[in-house]
Amino acid sequence: MAEPAILDVDLLAFERGDGAARAAVVDGVRRSLATGFVYTSSDLPVDLLDTAYGLLQRFFALDPASKARFHEPLSHGQSGYTGLLVETAAGHDRADWKEMLNWSAPLPGSHPLRRRYPLLYPEPVLPEAAVPGITAVLERFHAALADLQRRFLRVIALGMGCAETFFEEMVHEAPTLTRAIRYPPMAAAPAAGHLWAAPHADINLITALPRATAAGLEVEVNGRWQAAAPPEGRVILNTGLMLERLSNGTIPAGWHRVVAPPGASGERHSVVQFCHARPSTILAPVPSCCSAAHPQRWAGVRAAEALEEVLYRINLMAP
């Protein structure tokens, strides 16, 4: 049997094609996600991505004190600015050599989800005062990428043997998070042993990664690290631990890291979005992914508890 490989699939063909085209996309996604990764076409506006990167680079170019004005310690990395050498991959001793800006779609203060899960729905903190116009652009970008992920989950649902709408309610008003990341030049790192981002798997359902400004993302496939190399214009999607649990392990979480290529002297910028389940979701393997050959591996766990545990383990809930 051939080893699993990352495939390039056409989400737009799934949405616009006939039954045969849809079935081919579902099969390609199912086979590709055996690696934890897939590349896909998208209708994400190129000019929106370019504009977002331009504004984000202006923010990250500010002096440390100016950026620190937009840090909200009580958000635990779920809103606003997170500085260098804070997030630390679970199981690793050295913090990642990166800084971040985080945002999501705000809910009204009186919304039941926000009142019950304030940690997961923090007050938005964006640097509008320092970079005028950035809020509207980042909100548009978040909405466009969240829509892309919601649509892609329809394909995954069919591949799991579920109804196409299986994830719709699960991701509605969920604490999906968009994160802009700046990876500074490695020559400026304070000590040896730091990586831009140490090996890790994401906690959420799926993660979308449009093109970055430089190379560095590596993915683990068949026990070997390889550079992520999507075709031009494609979005990388990787699976998270929530989806691994729901699929009873038939869709493994995608392990990845970010390392500076040999000889690289510059910095790298990327924007990623973590598609989460609603906090009250019980993450238990679905019956269609369980059988005598593949018995249920996990009991159910509430999505909020799974996320909070990971935030603690990666040092974002430190006092």
Secondary structure, DSSP 8 states (H G I E B T S, - for coil): -------EE-HHHHHHS-HHHHHHHHHHHHHHTTTTEEEE-----HHHHHHHHHHHHHHHTS-HHHHHTTB-GGGTTSSEEE-TT----TT-SS--S-EEEEE-----TT-HHHHH-TTTS------TTTSTTHHHHHHHHHHHHHHHHHHHHHHHHHHTTS-TTTTHHHHTT---EEEEEEE--GGG-SSTT--SEEEE--SSSEEEE---SS--EEEEETTEEEE----TT-EEEEE-HHHHHHTTTSS----EEE---TT--S-EEEEEEEE---TT-EE---GGG--SSS------EEHHHHHHHHHHHTTSS--
